[in-house]
Amino acid sequence: MGSPPLGDVGGTTASRLLPIAGGVLIAAGGIGLYVLRRQSNA
C-alpha cells in the first residue's frame, strides 16, 4: 500500500471534519436557543 500525497490526506481530513464541525455548530446553536427560551419563559 502506497502512502497517499499530503494534499489528498488534507482534503479527506477536511471533508470529514467540515460536516462534523457544521453539525456541532448547529447543535450548539439549537441548545443555546433552547436555553434562552427557557430562561425568558421562566
Helices and strands as residue ranges (DSSP letters): H 6-41
